[in-house]
Amino acid sequence: MSSVRSLAVRCLGVCAFLSAAAVAAVFPTAARAQSPGEVRVVSDATGVRLQVDGRDFFVKGVNWDYFPIGTNYSYSLWTQPDDMVSAALDREMGLLKVMGVNAIRVYNGIPARWIKYIYEKHGIHTVLNHPLGRYGNSASGTFVAQTDYSDARTRAALTAEVMALVDELKGTPGLLIWLLGNENNYGLEWKSAATENLPVGERQAAKARFLYSLVGEVARAIKAKDSAHPVALANGDIQYLDIIAQEARGLDIFGSNVYRG
């Protein structure tokens, strides 16, 4: 297994940055001069840390979304009138600011102008999370609940989705980190010829390699387009850490959702 150092992430409230409980570990990079607006994971003789604009940045974050009482998963704050959006953000971000929060984790869908608004008005950064097929995908033209990461068309479609997001949001003031997935290792339930002929005990590990090789490919593609922001993974606990180290080259931050009571 490659050497992995740890970078602590403070958790506030019930939810925390990178989910219910989180610890980030990095594939370290050497310290170097930073450009304005750049976010980097820095590793030097003093340790490993996140820097924003050349200054150390200790993440104090929460998962955040907005669903008024009576709505469901189909509701989107971002399609509401601007005055409604700004009022909701001012109320929510104001409360988070009082808590000491300086970063929120948000799934894809938030427009660039609201990332900028949250940052410029409330001083809160955004960790932008693409689920990478965690809750199904429509690569074939119809919705499939279980994502098959061994399927070339699915891999291409998911990569294209993420890269379109990068094209849309890179350079947005307040953007902190690109985050991939959410415990995708807990959803490796698809069946395909690539895995079903293997012994039962090897099937999940084989599926994991397809998942994390895609994570690595997407991470490298993101960094080729946007070298100013780190790329992170939200994994379920530390399962498959050895495979992640082998297959997900290009990641800057390893995030673990931990539920151990």
N, C-alpha and C positions, 0 to 999 in steps of 0.2 A: 504494500500500500504506500502511496506517496505521502510525504510529510504534509500534515495539515495543521495549521495553527488556528487558535481561536480568537474571535472578536466578540466581546460580550454585547448583548443588546438588552437594554433595560425594558422590563414589561410593566405597563401601567394598566390598572383596571382589569376587567374580565378578559378582554381580548388583548393580544399583544402583536407587535410587528412580527410577521411571519407566522401568525396564528396563535392558538391558545397559550402556548409557552414556546419560546424560541431561543435558540442559541445559534449564532452565526459563526461559521468557520470559513477560512479563506484559503484559496490556492494563492499564496502570497506573490506579490510583485515588488520589484525594487522601487525605492523612492526616487522621484525625479521631479523636475519643475512642472508646475501645473498651469494650464491656461485658464483664463477667466471663465467661471461657471462650471469648471470641471470637477467631477466627483471621482475620487480614486480610492482604492484600497492600497495602503502604503505599508511596506514591511521594511524595517531597518533595525539597527542595533537596539532601539528602545522598545520594539514590539511591533504589533500589527494593529492598524487602526484605519478608520474611514476619514477621509479629508474632503471638505467642500471648499473650493476656492483657496486651497492651500492651507486651510485651518482644520484642526482635528474636530470631528463631528461625532458626538456620542448620540446614537439614535435612541430616542424615547418615543416609541410609536404604538399605534393601535390599528387593528383592522377597522375599516370604516365603510359603511354603506348607508343608504337612506331609503327606508320604506315606511311611508305613513301607515298608521293603523288602518286596516281594512284592505290594504293592497297586497299583492303577491309578487312572485319572481318576475312577472312580466312588466312591472312598473319600472320606469326609468326617470330619475330626477332630471336627467340631461335633456329630455324632450319637453320639459315644462317651460312656461314663459320665464324670461330672464329675471323678472322681479321675484318670482317664486323661488328660483334657484338661488339667487343671491341672498334672499331672506333665510332660506334653509341653511346655506353655508355659513352665514354670519352667526346664526344661533348655534349651530353644531361646532364650528371651529372655535368660536368664542369659549365654549365650555371646555373643549379639548386644550386650548391654550392655557386656561386656568389650571388644568391638571398638570401642565408642564410638557405636553406633547409637542414634538417638533417634526413628526412624520406620520403620515397615514398610508396604509396599504389599501389600494383601490383596484378593482378589476377593470379590464379594458372596457372602454365605452365613454369614459370621461373625456370631454373635448379639451384641447390644449388651452383654450382661453380660461377654463375654470381651474385647471392646474395652476396657471399663472395667477389667477385671482386669489386662490387659497394661499399661495406663497406671498404675493405682494401685499395683501391686506392683513393676513394673519401670521405670516412667518412660518408656515407649515409646509414641509416638503411632501412630495408624493412618490411612493413606491408603486410603479405601474405593473400590475399582475396580469399576464395572459395565462389562462389555465392549461394551454397546450393539450387540449383534447381530454381533460380530466372528466368532463361531464358529457362526453360524446362529441360527435362531429358530423358534418354533412359533406365530407369530401367526395362522396359518391353521387351527390345530388339529392340524397334522402338522409334523414337523420339516423345515425347509428349510435346506440347508447354506450357500447363498449368500444373504445378506440383501439384499433389494431395497429400498433406501432411498427409492425413488420411490413405493412402495406406501403408500397412506394408512393402511390397516389395520395394516401393520407398524410404521409410525411411531407410531401411537397406542398399540400394544401395548408397544413398547419404552419409550415415555415413561411409560406407566402402571407398568411394572416399576420404573423408576428412582424414580418418585415414591412408590411403596409403600416402597421402601428408605429414602428420605428421611424419610417419616413414622415408620418404625420406629426409625431410628438418630439422628435429629437430637437434639441436646442430650446425647448420650452423652459422658461424660468420656473424653478421649483421642482423640476423632475430630479429625483434622487437616484433611483435604481430601477433597472428592468428586472422583473421577477417572473420566473417561469414555473408554471404548474402549481398544484396544491395537493400534496400527498398522492401523486399519480401512481406511486408504487403500490398503493392499496387498491388500485383498479385494474390490475393486470389479469383480466378475466376473459380476454378474447381467445378464440380458437382459430388456428391456421395450420397449414401444412408445415410452416416453418418451425412449429413448436410441438405439435401433437404427436409426432413420431419419436420424440425424445422420451427417455424414462421419466416417470412422474416426478421424481425428485429434482429433475433438471429443468423442467418446463418453466417455472417461475423465474429462475435465474436467466434463462434464455430470453424470456420476454423482457426482463429488466434491462438486458443489454440493448435490445431494440429501443426501449424508452430512453435510456441514458445516452445512447449514441446520438439520438435525435436532439436531446438537450444540448449535447456538445456541439453538434452541427449548427443549431440555432444560435447558441451563445457566440460562436465564432463569427457567424454571419452578422449578428447584431454589432459586434465590436468592429467589424470591417466597415460598417456604416456610421457607427457612433462610438468613438473611442473615449468620449467624455463622461460616460456613465457606466458603472459596474453592472455585471449580469449575475443574478442570483437564482438559486433553485430553492423551492419550498418542498422539502422531502418529508415523508412520514417517518419520524424518528430517525435512526441512523441505519435503517435497513439498506442493504446493498451498498454500503459505503465503499467497499473494495471495488465494486463494479463502477461506481460513480467516478472514483479516482482514475480508473482506466479509460472509461468511455467519454466522460463529460469534460474533456479538456477545453479550456476557454472560459469556464466558470470563474468568477471572482469571489463569490460568496456562497457557502453552503448553509442553507437554513433548514432547521429541523423542527417540525411540529411534534411536541412531546406531551403525552397524556399519561402520566405515571402516578397520579394521585398525591 
